[in-house]
Amino acid sequence: MEPLISVCIPVYNAEAYISECIESVLHQSFTDFELLIADDGSTDHSLDIIKSYQDLRIRILTGNHDYITTLNLLLTEAKGKYIARMDADDRMIQDRLLWQFEYMETHPEIDALGGGLRMFGNTTEICIPANSGRPLTFLDMMHGNPLAHATMMLRREIIEKYHLRYEKEYILAEDYRLWVKMIQLNLHLFVIFNSKCL
């Protein structure tokens, strides 16, 4: 049986953070997921750390250092109904997957869902997304990127239906380009502020 969620993490030289990242995913209150980790040609000990985990939900992919190709590999390999993006230097609050899964299940009109985030380290600033609670428009995107990549959950059927991929021509803005492309296809992208998931 396929997992309900594929948590997708690209990793490049993240040995200082990757353990905390993985632990935060493995300790989610929602447990029906696969953790798909793609090492993007790391030259540090990131891959060794990843391989030290024995959880059967983890699948490891490896390749040369090519970030966009690695992101697209994650999309191609994901098996879940939903794809949850995550970065190797971030941590998930314990109920993130549960909250996003339940929201997407009860709002079938939403194709991609993002949320707020809390900084950690030298600051605990909370980033509250603008334009919350309605489909994003081109006008919204003209004022910046209201969707934090590492908070996103997407319907895999939509990714496959439209063969959506990150584009190398937009490196450093590959997520922004993907969101704009989805809006062009009249897909519904939402961002919701949920204080319980910060």
N, C-alpha and C positions, 0 to 999 in steps of 0.2 A: 504494500500500500504506500502511495506517495505521501510525503509530508504535506501539511497544510501551508507551511511557510518555509521558504528558502531564505535564510539569512546570508547575505553575500558580502564578503569582506575582501577587498584587495589589500595586499600587504607589500610594502617595500621598505626595508631597513627600519623596522619598527620594534626592535628587540626591547626597547625600554618600556613599551606600552602594551605589547600584544597579549601578554598574560592577563592583564586586567581586563582588556577588551574581551577575550575569550571567556573568562570567568563570568563576566556580566551577562553574556549570552547564555551560557550553560545554566545559570541560576535564574532564568526567566520563570515567571509563574505559569506561562503558557509553554507547554513542553513538546507539542507536536510540530517540530521543525527539524530541518537539516541545517547544519552550519557549514556553508560552502566557503572555504578560504583559498584564495588564489595568491600564491607567492609570485610577485612581479620581479623575479630575478634578484632577490635580496643578496647582498654581499656580507651582511652581518649574521647573527645567530637566530634571526627571526624564524626561519624554516625549522631549525632544530627545536625551538621552543614549541612551535605548532605541533610538530610530530610527537612531542612528549605527552600530549593528551590522548587518552585512550577511549574517550566517549565515542560511541558508535554513530552518533548523529553528525560527526565531523567528517567532511570530505575535503581532501587537500588536492589542489591543482597547482601545477608549477609551469613556469615559462620564462622566457627572456624578459628583460626590462623593457616593457612597452605598455604603458599604463592603459591606453585606450583599448588595445587588444585584450588586456587582462579584464577590463570592465565588461567587454562584450563576451568574453569567455564565460564569465559568471552568469550573464543573462542566458546564454545558450545552454549551460549546464544545469541551471536551476530546475528543480522538479516540482516545487510547491505551487499551490494555487495562487499564493502571493509571494512577491519578492520584497524582502526587507533589506534596505541598504544600510551599511554600517562601515565606518572607517576604523582602521587599525589603531588609531590613537584616541578613540572615543570609548565611552562606556554607556551601556543601556541601563536605564532605570528598570527595576524588576518587573513592572507591569506593562512595559512598552508594547511588546508583541500582543499581549492579551487585549489591551485597549484598542490598538489599531485593527487587529483581527475582528473584534466585535463591531467596531465602527464600520469597517468595510462590508461585513456580512449584512448589516442592517441598512446600509446605504449603497445598493447595487449600482446606482447612477455614478458613483465616484470611481474613477479609473486610477487615480494616484493620490495619496494622502501624506502630507507632511505635518510636522508639529514644531513646537518651540524647543529650546534647548537651554541647558544651564552650563556655563563655563566651569571648569575646575582647574586647579593648579594655583596660579597667582591671583585668581579672581573667581568669584562665584556669581558673576553677573548673569542675569536671566535674559535671554533673547526671546521676546514675545513677537510672534509673526504678525505682520500686517495683513489686511485683506482676508481675515479669518471668516470661515463659515459660508463661503459662496464660491462658485467656480471662478478660477483665475482667468483674466482676460489679457489680450495683448497690451492694453493700457497699464495693467498691473506690472507686466514684465518690463515695460519701458522705464519704470522707476526703480529698477533693481531686480534682484532675484529673491522673491519671498519664500522660496523653498530650500531649506537646508538639506543638502544631498543625503547626509547621514541619518536623517529622520524619515526618509521616504519609504512608503510601502506602495507597491504597484501590483496591478492584476497581471499575472503572467499571460493570461489568454489575450490581453490587449497587446502586450509586447510581441507575442507570436503572430497575432492577426495582422498587425501592421509592420511586422518585421522591424521593430524599432531597435536602433543601435546607437551607441555613442560614435561621434564622428571625429576622426583625427584632425580634420581641418579646424576644429574648434577646441583644441587642447587648452586647458585651463578654464574653459567655459563650456566643457562638454555636457555638463548637467543642464545648464541654462539652455543650450541649444536643443537638448532633448525635450525639455518642458515646452519650449516654443513650438517645436514640431508637433507635440501632442495637442497643443491648443489649435494649431492649424488644422488638425484632423477632427476638430470639434469634440475632443475628449475632455472630460471633466477632471481638473486638478484642484484639489482642496488643500488648505492648510488650516488646522484646528489647534487652538491653544488649549492644552489640558495640563493644569498645574500638577496633577497627580503623576504625570510622566516626566517631571523635571527633577 
